[in-house]
Amino acid sequence: MRNCSLTRLLLHKSSRTFHDTAKALNQQHLSKWKATLKEELAVIVPNDRENACIYRVPVNMSEVQPDAYAPTIISIGPYHLGQERLIAMEELKWKFFHRLFRPKQPNGVELHPAMKAMEDLEQDARRCYWDNAEQHSKDKFVRMMLVDGCFIVELLRELKHNNFHCAPSVQRWMLPTLRRDLIMLENQLPLFVLQKLFELTKRSEESSACLEQLALCFFNPLLQSQGDVRAVNAQGIQNTLHFLDLFRQSILPFPKNLSQGLNTSKTSDSNNAAEEGIDMVRSITELMEAGVVIEKAVNCSPLDVRSQERWLKVPPLYIDDHKGTLFRNMVAYEQCHPKCKPYVTSFLFFFDGLINSTEDVGLLHHKGILHHCLGSNKEVAKLVNGLCKEIARDGRESYLCKVVHDMNTYCNGSYAWFRAGLVHHYFRSWVVGISTLGAIIVVYVSLIQTGFAFVEDPKNLNRPFYHDLIHCLLLPLSHLFSFKIRNEYEDIIWMYSV
């Protein structure tokens, strides 16, 4: 018994010693961790990404349509540099580079100033990339800037009239693909790099066109629209960061219309519409059933949607194989760049709401608003409805907030609600419409026959109710017949002429 008590005492002391030791170690570890954390907080981490404007497309967006964000034939910038499938076009880059700095040519361009300028801009250019720029050495990065930049500058000069014959090294099939690749978010060079090379390599006999004008002329076929004046003369475009940003700014609504939409969105009614979100956009079928008059807008920018009472004017939209790539990259840029307003995203959400079926595509095409060269209306509906997939929606930032609010207010009115129900149930197709019209005619004729039955008894004419009823029934036929009712000697004298 005494041995058992002694054993328990020893175990208790051992356990207490163990816990005290563990507690001391934990406190020591916690003290070291706190000291380390304080040291890390004391270090000022430079934010090199605050000037970034060329981003990696977010994974959730790229998984929807991977081919829309990856270049097909040419790599520009560090993100896709050295990829095996793009090596073939490096030869074309060097052809342009050699032609630009070819020795012993009259009025030739000096290589050394261009190299020196790229070395000076190297750090600023690196800061424009959100990711993957630091893995390249200085020499490799400067070489990439010089070769890629000179290729783009010379390509724009030679193709300023969009004629591939002016660029003998560029084959016919390359032009659409080059435009598609050079507009991608991950395939950009900072615009200040291109502007510097453009100035240093400018020849004395060259026209006065600026780099922005040449770029917009080169990319304008992607838009297939002649409505935007700025797509030709680059008016109203400032502080552009790269080609995608430049082209995006060129298709924004004109500043006057844009400011009206943004200012109106601050009102209480528009804020209520914003809370409903851009999801509340009705399809074109619903709008037309409610009596909204939809027309194609002319002489406006490609994103300039306008509304007034029950009138809605929508700019034409051209859909082809490459248009999906253009819009997806613009949306990705707007989602990544904090200083960028989501104008293109709002417009695509609006169009997404207009199209809920293949019938909606057909109606928009009939109105001259939607044009496409795809196989069927079903493919167009699928493409448009997928452009904003996996995109965060915020109606409060939409410049179309007032348009959506005006359309919803009109459609929620009693007249529009009654008309929409009538059209949807009784006139949704020409077959149903003819059947409904036939039924209305039968009922109307039956009512007229009932009226004539009362007329046969002259005493009924002295009753105001039946007298007014006959006038109401014959009113729709007043444009075919002229009649006169006389109560002389309780007889009815009908005088009609066809």
SEGUKOL-47170 format. One line per 4 residues: for each residue x, y, z of C-alpha. Coordinates in nm, 2 decimals, always signed. Each point is the difference from the previous one (the first is absolute). Layout:
# residues N
X/Y/Z | ...
***
This chain:
# residues 498
+0.00/+0.00/+0.00 | +0.28/+0.24/+0.09 | +0.18/-0.09/-0.33 | -0.31/+0.09/-0.20
-0.03/+0.34/+0.17 | +0.36/+0.07/-0.08 | -0.04/-0.10/-0.36 | -0.30/+0.23/-0.04
+0.19/+0.29/+0.15 | +0.29/-0.05/-0.23 | -0.23/-0.02/-0.31 | -0.17/+0.32/+0.11
+0.32/+0.19/+0.04 | +0.12/-0.13/-0.34 | -0.32/+0.11/-0.17 | +0.02/+0.34/+0.16
+0.35/+0.04/-0.11 | -0.09/-0.10/-0.36 | -0.29/+0.25/-0.01 | +0.22/+0.28/+0.13
+0.27/-0.07/-0.25 | -0.26/-0.01/-0.29 | -0.15/+0.32/+0.11 | +0.34/+0.17/+0.02
+0.08/-0.12/-0.35 | -0.33/+0.12/-0.14 | +0.05/+0.35/+0.16 | +0.35/+0.01/-0.14
-0.13/-0.10/-0.35 | -0.28/+0.26/+0.02 | +0.25/+0.27/+0.10 | +0.22/-0.08/-0.30
-0.30/+0.00/-0.23 | -0.12/+0.34/+0.12 | +0.35/+0.14/-0.04 | +0.03/-0.14/-0.35
-0.35/+0.14/-0.09 | +0.10/+0.35/+0.13 | +0.32/-0.01/-0.20 | -0.20/-0.09/-0.32
-0.25/+0.28/+0.07 | +0.28/+0.24/+0.04 | +0.13/-0.07/-0.35 | -0.17/+0.21/-0.26
-0.09/-0.23/-0.29 | +0.01/+0.20/-0.33 | -0.32/-0.03/-0.20 | +0.14/-0.06/-0.35
-0.35/-0.10/-0.12 | -0.17/+0.33/+0.05 | +0.10/+0.11/-0.35 | -0.09/-0.34/-0.16
-0.23/+0.02/-0.31 | +0.08/-0.33/-0.18 | -0.14/-0.30/+0.19 | -0.03/-0.37/-0.01
-0.36/-0.09/-0.07 | -0.16/-0.15/+0.31 | -0.03/-0.37/+0.00 | -0.38/-0.01/+0.04
-0.03/+0.21/-0.31 | +0.26/-0.18/-0.21 | -0.15/-0.34/+0.07 | -0.33/+0.11/-0.17
+0.17/+0.06/-0.34 | +0.38/-0.06/+0.02 | +0.06/+0.07/-0.37 | -0.13/+0.35/+0.03
+0.29/+0.11/+0.22 | +0.30/-0.19/-0.14 | +0.17/+0.13/-0.32 | -0.02/-0.23/-0.30
+0.31/+0.09/-0.21 | +0.20/+0.28/+0.17 | +0.13/+0.09/+0.34 | +0.03/+0.36/+0.12
+0.14/+0.08/+0.35 | +0.13/-0.23/+0.27 | -0.31/-0.22/+0.08 | +0.02/-0.23/-0.31
+0.37/+0.06/-0.08 | +0.18/-0.31/-0.13 | -0.30/-0.23/-0.03 | +0.07/-0.26/-0.26
-0.32/+0.04/-0.20 | +0.08/+0.37/-0.05 | +0.37/-0.04/-0.10 | -0.08/+0.00/-0.38
-0.10/+0.37/+0.00 | +0.33/+0.11/+0.16 | +0.15/-0.02/-0.35 | -0.26/+0.25/-0.12
+0.09/+0.24/+0.29 | +0.36/-0.01/-0.10 | -0.08/+0.07/-0.36 | -0.17/+0.32/+0.10
+0.28/+0.08/+0.25 | +0.27/-0.04/-0.27 | -0.20/+0.20/-0.25 | -0.04/+0.29/+0.25
+0.37/+0.01/+0.10 | +0.15/-0.11/-0.32 | +0.35/+0.14/-0.04 | +0.11/+0.21/-0.30
-0.36/+0.11/-0.08 | -0.07/+0.37/-0.08 | -0.15/+0.19/+0.30 | +0.05/-0.31/+0.21
-0.10/-0.05/+0.36 | +0.27/-0.03/+0.26 | -0.02/-0.30/+0.23 | +0.19/+0.13/+0.29
-0.24/+0.27/+0.11 | -0.29/-0.25/+0.00 | +0.20/-0.24/+0.21 | +0.09/+0.27/+0.25
-0.36/+0.11/+0.03 | -0.12/-0.35/+0.07 | +0.26/-0.04/+0.27 | -0.11/+0.32/+0.16
-0.37/-0.11/-0.01 | +0.06/-0.36/+0.11 | -0.10/+0.05/+0.37 | -0.31/+0.20/-0.08
-0.10/-0.26/-0.26 | +0.04/-0.28/+0.26 | -0.23/+0.18/+0.24 | -0.28/-0.01/-0.26
-0.02/-0.38/+0.02 | -0.19/-0.16/+0.29 | +0.18/-0.33/-0.02 | +0.29/-0.19/-0.15
+0.22/+0.30/-0.10 | +0.27/-0.06/+0.26 | +0.11/-0.34/-0.13 | +0.16/+0.15/-0.31
+0.34/+0.15/+0.03 | +0.06/+0.37/-0.09 | +0.17/-0.08/-0.34 | -0.28/-0.24/-0.09
-0.27/+0.24/+0.10 | +0.15/+0.29/-0.19 | +0.05/-0.21/-0.31 | -0.36/-0.11/+0.02
-0.12/+0.37/+0.03 | +0.22/+0.10/-0.30 | -0.09/-0.28/-0.24 | -0.37/-0.02/+0.09
-0.04/+0.37/+0.00 | +0.17/+0.06/-0.33 | -0.20/-0.27/-0.16 | -0.33/+0.16/+0.11
+0.11/+0.35/-0.10 | +0.11/-0.11/-0.35 | -0.31/-0.22/-0.04 | -0.23/+0.29/+0.07
+0.19/+0.23/-0.24 | -0.01/-0.25/-0.29 | -0.36/-0.10/+0.06 | -0.14/+0.35/+0.06
-0.24/-0.05/-0.30 | -0.09/-0.35/+0.11 | +0.16/-0.14/-0.31 | +0.22/-0.30/+0.05
+0.17/+0.06/-0.34 | +0.18/+0.29/+0.18 | +0.17/-0.25/+0.23 | +0.15/-0.27/-0.22
+0.10/-0.21/+0.30 | -0.36/-0.03/+0.12 | -0.21/-0.25/-0.17 | -0.37/+0.04/-0.05
-0.11/-0.25/+0.26 | +0.21/+0.17/+0.27 | -0.18/+0.33/+0.02 | -0.32/-0.10/+0.19
+0.20/-0.23/+0.23 | +0.26/+0.28/+0.07 | -0.28/+0.24/+0.09 | -0.15/-0.25/+0.23
+0.33/-0.08/+0.17 | +0.12/+0.36/+0.03 | -0.32/+0.10/+0.18 | +0.02/-0.26/+0.27
+0.06/+0.11/+0.36 | +0.29/-0.23/+0.07 | +0.17/+0.09/-0.33 | +0.06/+0.37/+0.05
+0.30/+0.24/+0.02 | -0.03/+0.33/+0.20 | -0.11/+0.28/-0.24 | +0.28/+0.23/+0.12
+0.25/-0.26/-0.13 | -0.16/-0.01/-0.34 | -0.02/+0.38/-0.01 | +0.37/+0.04/+0.07
+0.09/-0.25/-0.27 | -0.24/+0.17/-0.24 | +0.17/+0.34/+0.06 | +0.35/-0.14/-0.03
-0.06/-0.19/-0.32 | -0.21/+0.27/-0.18 | +0.12/+0.09/-0.34 | +0.01/+0.35/-0.14
-0.23/-0.09/-0.29 | -0.26/-0.17/+0.22 | -0.35/+0.14/+0.04 | -0.11/+0.19/+0.31
-0.23/-0.27/+0.13 | +0.06/-0.09/+0.36 | +0.04/-0.35/+0.14 | -0.35/+0.00/+0.15
-0.15/+0.08/-0.34 | +0.19/-0.28/-0.17 | -0.10/-0.25/+0.27 | -0.37/+0.09/-0.02
+0.01/-0.03/-0.38 | +0.16/-0.34/+0.03 | -0.25/-0.13/+0.26 | -0.31/+0.16/-0.14
-0.10/-0.30/-0.21 | -0.06/-0.19/+0.33 | -0.28/+0.24/+0.07 | -0.17/-0.01/-0.35
-0.18/+0.32/+0.08 | +0.02/+0.35/-0.15 | -0.19/+0.18/+0.27 | +0.29/+0.09/+0.23
+0.19/+0.31/-0.12 | +0.27/-0.05/+0.26 | +0.10/-0.33/-0.16 | +0.15/+0.21/-0.29
+0.13/+0.32/+0.16 | +0.06/-0.11/+0.36 | -0.18/+0.30/+0.15 | -0.08/-0.01/+0.36
+0.24/-0.28/+0.08 | +0.25/+0.08/+0.28 | +0.24/-0.18/+0.23 | -0.01/-0.33/-0.18
+0.21/-0.28/+0.14 | +0.02/-0.25/-0.29 | -0.18/-0.10/-0.32 | -0.29/-0.17/+0.18
-0.06/+0.30/+0.21 | +0.02/+0.23/-0.30 | -0.25/-0.20/-0.20 | -0.23/-0.03/+0.29
+0.00/+0.38/+0.06 | -0.08/+0.05/-0.37 | -0.33/-0.18/+0.02 | -0.13/+0.15/+0.33
-0.31/+0.22/-0.01 | +0.07/+0.36/-0.08 | +0.09/+0.20/+0.31 | -0.33/+0.20/+0.00
-0.22/-0.31/-0.01 | +0.22/-0.18/+0.24 | -0.01/+0.27/+0.26 | -0.37/+0.02/-0.03
-0.04/-0.37/+0.08 | +0.25/+0.01/+0.29 | -0.16/+0.31/+0.16 | -0.35/-0.14/-0.03
+0.11/-0.32/+0.16 | +0.05/+0.20/+0.32 | -0.37/+0.08/+0.04 | -0.22/-0.20/+0.24
-0.20/-0.16/-0.28 | +0.31/-0.11/-0.18 | +0.15/-0.13/+0.32 | -0.31/-0.22/+0.04
+0.06/-0.13/-0.35 | +0.36/-0.06/+0.08 | -0.10/-0.20/+0.30 | -0.21/-0.21/-0.23
+0.31/-0.05/-0.21 | +0.07/-0.04/-0.36 | -0.17/-0.34/+0.02 | -0.33/+0.18/-0.03
+0.05/+0.07/-0.37 | -0.30/-0.14/-0.19 | +0.04/-0.19/-0.32 | -0.08/+0.17/-0.32
-0.31/-0.23/-0.04 | -0.13/+0.12/+0.34 | +0.07/+0.37/-0.08 | -0.18/-0.02/-0.34
-0.29/-0.18/+0.15 | -0.03/+0.28/+0.26 | +0.00/+0.26/-0.29 | +0.36/+0.12/+0.02
+0.11/+0.13/-0.34 | +0.35/-0.12/-0.07 | +0.21/+0.16/-0.27 | +0.36/-0.01/-0.13
+0.20/+0.30/+0.12 | +0.20/+0.18/-0.27 | +0.29/+0.25/+0.02 | +0.10/-0.11/+0.35
+0.27/-0.19/+0.17 | -0.02/-0.38/+0.02 | -0.11/+0.00/+0.36 | -0.24/+0.30/+0.00
-0.34/-0.14/+0.10 | -0.27/+0.26/+0.04 | -0.36/-0.01/+0.14 | -0.29/+0.24/+0.01
-0.34/-0.10/+0.13 | -0.08/-0.31/-0.20 | +0.27/+0.05/-0.26 | +0.32/-0.20/+0.02
+0.29/+0.07/-0.25 | +0.28/-0.26/+0.00 | +0.32/+0.03/-0.21 | +0.06/-0.29/-0.25
+0.22/-0.29/+0.13 | +0.20/-0.21/-0.24 | +0.08/-0.36/+0.11 | +0.27/-0.21/-0.17
+0.26/-0.26/+0.10 | +0.24/+0.26/+0.14 | -0.25/+0.24/+0.16 | -0.04/-0.23/+0.30
+0.38/+0.02/+0.06 | -0.01/+0.38/-0.02 | -0.29/+0.04/+0.25 | +0.13/-0.27/+0.24
+0.34/+0.17/+0.03 | -0.16/+0.34/+0.05 | -0.21/-0.14/+0.28 | +0.30/-0.17/+0.16
+0.19/+0.33/-0.01 | -0.29/+0.18/+0.16 | -0.03/-0.26/+0.27 | +0.38/+0.01/+0.08
+0.08/+0.37/-0.02 | -0.13/+0.20/+0.30 | +0.00/+0.33/-0.18 | -0.21/-0.13/-0.29
-0.38/+0.05/-0.01 | -0.19/-0.31/-0.12 | -0.16/+0.16/-0.30 | +0.05/-0.29/-0.24
-0.11/-0.25/+0.27 | -0.32/+0.20/+0.06 | -0.08/+0.01/-0.37 | +0.05/-0.38/-0.04
-0.22/-0.07/+0.31 | -0.26/+0.22/-0.16 | +0.02/-0.20/-0.33 | +0.00/-0.32/+0.20
-0.33/+0.10/+0.15 | -0.15/+0.09/-0.34 | +0.08/-0.35/-0.13 | -0.17/-0.30/+0.17
-0.07/-0.21/-0.30 | +0.06/-0.05/-0.37 | -0.32/+0.20/-0.07 | +0.15/+0.30/+0.17
+0.31/-0.02/-0.23 | -0.24/-0.01/-0.30 | -0.19/+0.31/+0.12 | +0.33/+0.19/+0.06
+0.12/-0.09/-0.34 | -0.33/+0.10/-0.16 | +0.03/+0.34/+0.17 | +0.35/+0.04/-0.14
+0.16/+0.00/+0.34 | +0.18/-0.34/+0.00 | +0.21/-0.12/-0.29 | +0.19/-0.33/+0.00
+0.18/-0.24/-0.23 | -0.03/-0.30/+0.22 | -0.18/-0.32/-0.09 | -0.34/+0.06/+0.17
-0.18/+0.22/+0.24 | +0.05/-0.26/+0.27 | +0.38/+0.04/-0.02 | -0.04/+0.38/+0.02
-0.22/-0.03/+0.31 | +0.25/-0.24/+0.16 | +0.29/+0.23/-0.07 | -0.17/+0.32/+0.13
-0.13/-0.17/+0.31 | +0.35/-0.14/+0.08 | +0.20/+0.32/-0.04 | -0.06/+0.11/+0.36
+0.00/-0.35/+0.16 | +0.19/-0.01/+0.33 | -0.01/+0.39/+0.02 | -0.10/+0.18/+0.31
-0.30/+0.22/-0.06 | -0.06/+0.33/+0.16 | -0.29/+0.21/-0.14 | +0.11/+0.30/+0.20
+0.30/+0.05/-0.22 | -0.19/-0.04/-0.33 | -0.03/+0.30/-0.22 | -0.32/-0.16/-0.13
-0.17/+0.02/+0.34 | -0.25/+0.27/-0.12 | -0.08/-0.19/-0.32 | -0.08/-0.31/+0.19
-0.20/+0.19/+0.26 | -0.20/+0.18/-0.27 | -0.09/-0.32/-0.19 | -0.10/-0.18/+0.32
-0.21/+0.30/+0.11 | -0.19/+0.00/-0.33 | -0.04/-0.38/-0.01 | -0.14/+0.00/+0.35
-0.27/+0.24/-0.09 | -0.36/-0.12/-0.02 | -0.04/+0.06/-0.38 | +0.33/-0.16/-0.08
-0.08/-0.30/+0.23 | -0.34/-0.05/-0.16 | +0.14/+0.04/-0.35 | +0.28/-0.24/+0.07
-0.24/-0.27/+0.13 | -0.23/+0.05/-0.30 | +0.28/-0.03/-0.25 | +0.17/-0.28/+0.17
-0.31/-0.22/+0.03 | -0.20/+0.09/-0.31 | +0.24/+0.14/-0.26 | +0.33/-0.18/+0.07
+0.01/-0.13/-0.36 | -0.19/+0.07/-0.33 | -0.20/-0.33/+0.04 | -0.12/+0.09/+0.35
-0.05/+0.36/-0.11 | -0.23/-0.10/-0.29 | -0.19/-0.24/+0.22 | -0.05/+0.27/+0.26
-0.11/+0.25/-0.27 | -0.24/-0.25/-0.14 | -0.15/-0.05/+0.35 | -0.04/+0.37/+0.05
-0.18/+0.04/-0.34 | -0.24/-0.28/+0.09 | -0.08/+0.16/+0.34 | -0.04/+0.34/-0.16
-0.23/-0.13/-0.27 | -0.21/-0.18/+0.26 | -0.04/+0.33/+0.19 | -0.11/+0.18/-0.31
-0.26/-0.27/-0.07 | -0.12/+0.04/+0.36 | -0.03/+0.37/-0.06 | -0.20/-0.05/-0.32
-0.23/-0.23/+0.20 | -0.08/+0.28/+0.23 | -0.05/+0.24/-0.29 | -0.28/-0.21/-0.14
-0.21/+0.12/+0.29 | -0.03/+0.38/-0.05 | -0.08/+0.05/+0.37 | +0.35/-0.10/+0.09
+0.14/+0.30/-0.18 | -0.17/+0.23/+0.25 | +0.22/-0.15/+0.28 | +0.33/+0.20/+0.03
+0.20/-0.32/+0.09 | -0.08/-0.18/-0.32 | +0.04/+0.32/-0.21 | +0.35/+0.05/+0.13
+0.08/-0.37/-0.03 | -0.07/+0.01/-0.38 | +0.21/+0.31/-0.05 | +0.30/-0.17/+0.18
-0.04/-0.32/-0.20 | +0.00/+0.19/-0.33 | +0.28/+0.24/+0.09 | +0.28/-0.23/-0.13
-0.18/-0.01/-0.34 | -0.03/+0.37/-0.03 | +0.29/+0.02/-0.25 | -0.19/-0.23/-0.23
-0.36/+0.11/+0.05 | -0.16/+0.34/+0.06 | -0.33/-0.05/+0.18 | -0.28/+0.22/+0.15
-0.26/-0.11/+0.25 | -0.33/+0.17/+0.01 | -0.27/-0.06/+0.25 | -0.26/+0.15/-0.23
-0.33/-0.19/+0.04 | +0.20/-0.26/+0.19 | +0.16/-0.12/-0.32 | +0.37/-0.05/-0.07
+0.14/+0.15/-0.33 | +0.34/-0.14/-0.08 | +0.20/+0.20/-0.25 | +0.33/-0.16/-0.09
+0.26/+0.04/-0.27 | +0.30/-0.21/-0.06
***
